[in-house]
Amino acid sequence: MSATPEAPSEQPLLATTAPTRAVTVAGVDIAWRELGTARPGTPTLVALTHLGANLDSWDPELVDDLATDRRVVLLGYRGVGRSGGRVRRSFDETAADVIAAMRALDLGRVDLFGLSMGGMVAQAVLEQAPELVDRVVLAGSAPRGGTGLTSMGGVMARGIARGVLTRTEPTSLLFFPRASPAPAAAEAYQQRLRRRSIDRDPAVGLGVIRAQLSAVAAWGRASSPGREPLPMPALVLHGDADRMVPVQNAAAVAARFVDARVEVFPDVGHGVVSHRRGTVAELVRDFLRR
């Protein structure tokens, strides 16, 4: 893992080959990867992943598609994968790490992509440093006080138990509906996650998942945000069959913004960005296009 950015290559970096790097935040190394190529006048897209995920958990076909016309930075979390330190137990603390990392990397004003828990972290980033973000995409996420968040631990526990009994990856059960053709889409998703064969991130441990679930529950118990509406344009994506973050949260999170577009996908679960990755990538690229 290199400590400093490398010189740009002639060929854009891909999810399966991009080196893992580190940026130091308050004495702790935070892992990150860079995809695509920086383009003048096009903000970098900073991507924050879901609960229990490391940098290898991004669907390579999705992030490579997003990186065809811009630089994309996949940013890790403290205490997860190759990032040092202890995992944060609140999204406000995690957001402070994200802000410090963006400043240390000298990214300037960015676009932000928050997936599930990453969308909650992204909202905290917007509250703490709105001047750093131009546009934001929130997928399968929820605002403070969002519906069903305090029940996520039970949903995950049942999904993991069923996965053990059926010898199925828990994310296939938690992210995709059970009715056909979703199981086939889930298996294809798992195959894509295995494409990266070099420099893989260490697996996420149970302690990390417990800490992150505690942070989600605290976010869900918090009072609904009473602050002024957030000024940057937002694109909100959700599946109508999401068992982890109920679809009612799509409208609730959109209400946090002065200007928000909501897209709800029928017969799609929490894995909306992978299940409908082609459409999602097109929507996101169109939304971010200047």
C-alpha positions in Angstrom: 0.0 0.0 0.0 1.7 3.2 -1.2 1.5 6.3 1.0 1.4 8.9 -1.8 -0.5 9.3 -5.0 1.2 7.9 -8.1 1.7 9.8 -11.3 -1.3 9.5 -13.6 -1.1 6.5 -16.1 -2.0 6.7 -19.7 -4.7 4.0 -19.2 -7.5 4.7 -16.6 -7.3 2.6 -13.5 -9.9 0.0 -13.0 -11.5 -1.5 -9.9 -9.7 -4.8 -10.3 -6.2 -3.4 -10.7 -6.1 0.0 -9.0 -3.5 0.0 -6.2 -4.5 0.5 -2.6 -3.0 3.7 -1.2 -3.1 5.4 2.1 -3.8 8.9 3.3 -2.9 9.9 6.8 -5.6 11.4 8.9 -4.8 12.4 12.5 -1.9 10.0 12.6 -3.9 7.1 11.1 -3.6 5.7 7.6 -6.9 5.5 5.7 -7.0 3.2 2.7 -8.2 4.5 -0.7 -8.1 3.6 -4.4 -8.3 5.9 -7.4 -10.2 4.9 -10.6 -10.5 6.6 -13.9 -8.7 9.8 -14.9 -9.0 13.3 -13.6 -10.5 15.7 -16.1 -10.3 19.5 -15.9 -13.5 21.1 -14.7 -15.0 17.7 -13.6 -15.1 17.2 -9.8 -13.7 14.0 -8.3 -16.4 11.6 -7.2 -15.7 10.3 -3.7 -17.5 7.0 -2.9 -18.4 5.8 0.6 -19.4 2.2 0.9 -22.0 0.2 2.9 -22.0 -1.5 6.3 -19.6 -4.4 6.7 -17.8 -3.6 3.5 -14.2 -2.9 2.5 -12.8 -1.5 -0.8 -13.3 -4.8 -2.6 -17.1 -4.6 -1.9 -17.8 -2.1 -4.6 -19.3 -3.7 -7.7 -16.5 -3.3 -10.2 -18.8 -2.9 -13.2 -20.6 0.0 -11.5 -17.6 2.0 -10.3 -15.7 1.4 -13.6 -18.7 2.7 -15.5 -18.8 5.8 -13.3 -15.1 6.3 -13.8 -15.2 6.4 -17.6 -15.4 10.2 -17.7 -14.0 11.3 -14.3 -11.8 10.5 -11.4 -13.4 8.3 -8.8 -11.9 7.9 -5.3 -13.1 4.8 -3.2 -12.4 5.9 0.3 -12.1 3.5 3.2 -13.2 3.9 6.8 -11.0 3.9 9.9 -10.5 0.5 11.4 -11.8 -1.3 8.3 -9.8 -3.3 5.8 -6.3 -1.8 5.5 -7.2 1.4 7.3 -5.6 1.8 10.6 -7.1 2.8 14.0 -10.2 1.7 15.6 -13.6 1.6 13.8 -15.7 4.7 14.5 -18.9 4.3 16.5 -20.7 7.4 15.1 -21.2 8.7 11.7 -20.3 12.2 12.8 -16.8 10.9 13.7 -16.6 9.0 10.4 -17.6 12.1 8.5 -14.8 14.1 10.2 -12.3 11.4 8.9 -13.8 11.7 5.4 -13.5 15.5 5.4 -9.9 15.3 6.7 -9.0 12.7 4.0 -10.5 14.8 1.2 -8.5 17.8 2.4 -5.3 15.8 2.8 -5.7 14.5 -0.8 -6.3 18.0 -2.0 -9.5 17.0 -3.9 -11.0 20.4 -3.8 -14.8 20.6 -4.3 -16.1 17.0 -4.9 -19.2 15.1 -5.8 -20.2 12.5 -3.2 -21.7 9.0 -3.6 -23.0 7.4 -0.4 -24.2 3.8 -0.5 -26.4 2.6 2.4 -24.5 3.4 5.5 -22.1 5.5 3.3 -25.1 7.7 2.5 -25.6 8.4 6.3 -21.9 9.3 6.5 -22.3 11.5 3.4 -25.1 13.4 5.1 -23.0 14.0 8.1 -20.2 15.3 5.7 -22.7 17.7 4.2 -23.7 19.0 7.6 -20.1 19.5 8.7 -18.5 20.8 5.5 -21.2 21.7 2.8 -18.6 23.9 1.0 -16.7 20.8 0.0 -19.5 19.1 -1.9 -21.1 20.1 -5.2 -23.6 17.3 -5.8 -24.5 14.1 -3.9 -25.9 10.7 -4.7 -27.5 8.7 -1.9 -28.4 5.0 -2.6 -30.4 2.8 -0.2 -29.9 5.3 2.6 -31.9 7.1 5.3 -31.9 10.4 7.2 -31.4 10.7 11.0 -34.4 9.1 12.6 -35.1 7.1 9.5 -37.7 4.3 9.4 -36.5 0.8 10.4 -32.9 1.6 11.2 -33.0 0.4 14.8 -34.2 -3.0 13.4 -31.3 -3.4 11.0 -29.3 -5.5 13.4 -32.1 -8.1 13.6 -32.5 -8.1 9.8 -28.8 -8.7 9.4 -28.7 -11.5 12.0 -31.5 -13.3 10.3 -29.9 -13.0 6.9 -26.5 -14.2 8.2 -28.2 -17.2 9.9 -30.1 -18.1 6.8 -27.0 -17.8 4.8 -25.2 -20.3 7.1 -28.1 -22.7 6.8 -28.4 -22.5 3.0 -24.6 -22.0 2.3 -25.4 -18.7 0.7 -23.5 -15.4 0.9 -25.5 -13.3 3.4 -25.3 -10.2 1.0 -27.1 -12.2 -1.6 -30.0 -12.7 0.8 -29.9 -9.2 2.3 -29.4 -7.2 -0.9 -31.6 -9.1 -3.4 -35.3 -10.2 -3.4 -35.9 -13.9 -3.2 -38.2 -14.2 -6.2 -36.8 -15.1 -9.6 -34.8 -13.7 -11.4 -33.2 -11.9 -8.4 -31.2 -15.0 -7.2 -29.4 -15.2 -10.5 -28.6 -11.5 -10.3 -27.2 -12.1 -6.8 -24.9 -14.9 -7.9 -23.6 -12.7 -10.8 -23.0 -9.9 -8.2 -20.9 -12.3 -6.0 -18.9 -13.4 -9.1 -18.1 -9.8 -9.9 -16.9 -9.1 -6.4 -14.3 -12.0 -6.8 -12.8 -10.5 -10.0 -10.1 -8.6 -8.1 -7.3 -11.1 -7.5 -4.4 -8.9 -6.4 -3.9 -6.6 -3.4 -7.3 -7.5 -1.9 -8.5 -5.8 1.3 -8.6 -7.8 4.5 -12.0 -9.3 5.4 -14.3 -7.3 7.6 -14.5 -8.7 11.1 -17.5 -9.1 13.4 -16.3 -6.3 15.7 -16.4 -3.9 12.8 -20.0 -5.0 11.9 -21.1 -4.6 15.5 -19.7 -1.1 15.8 -21.2 0.0 12.5 -24.6 -1.5 13.5 -24.4 0.4 16.7 -23.8 3.6 14.7 -26.8 2.9 12.4 -29.0 2.3 15.4 -27.9 5.6 17.0 -28.6 7.4 13.7 -32.0 5.8 13.6 -32.7 6.9 17.2 -31.7 10.5 16.6 -34.2 13.2 16.1 -35.2 14.0 12.6 -32.9 16.7 11.2 -34.2 20.2 12.0 -31.5 22.1 10.2 -32.0 24.2 7.1 -32.4 22.2 3.9 -29.1 21.2 2.3 -28.3 23.4 -0.7 -26.6 21.0 -3.1 -28.5 19.0 -5.7 -29.2 15.3 -4.7 -30.0 12.1 -6.5 -31.8 9.6 -4.3 -31.9 5.9 -5.4 -33.8 3.1 -3.7 -35.3 -0.3 -4.2 -39.0 -0.8 -3.3 -38.2 -4.2 -1.8 -35.4 -3.1 0.5 -35.6 -5.0 3.7 -32.6 -3.4 5.4 -33.5 0.3 4.8 -37.2 0.5 4.0 -38.2 2.4 0.9 -40.1 5.1 2.9 -36.6 6.5 3.7 -36.2 7.6 0.1 -38.7 10.5 0.3 -37.5 11.3 3.9 -33.9 11.7 2.8 -34.9 13.7 -0.3 -36.7 16.1 2.0 -33.4 17.1 3.5 -32.5 18.9 0.2 -33.7 22.0 -1.6 -33.3 20.1 -4.9 -33.6 16.3 -4.9 -34.6 13.8 -7.5 -35.9 10.4 -6.4 -35.7 7.2 -8.4 -37.4 4.1 -6.9 -36.8 0.7 -8.6 -39.5 -1.9 -8.5 -38.8 -5.4 -7.4 -35.3 -4.4 -6.3 -33.8 -4.7 -2.8 -31.0 -3.1 -0.9 -28.5 -4.0 -3.6 -30.1 -1.5 -6.0 -26.9 -0.1 -7.4 -25.7 -3.6 -8.4 -29.0 -5.1 -9.4 -29.7 -2.3 -11.7 -26.1 -1.1 -12.2 -26.4 -0.2 -15.9 -29.4 2.1 -15.3 -28.0 3.4 -12.1 -24.6 4.3 -13.7 -26.4 6.1 -16.5 -28.6 8.0 -14.1 -25.6 9.0 -11.9 -23.4 10.0 -14.8 -26.3 12.1 -16.3 -26.9 13.7 -12.9 -23.3 14.6 -12.3 -22.7 15.9 -15.9 -22.0 19.6 -16.0 
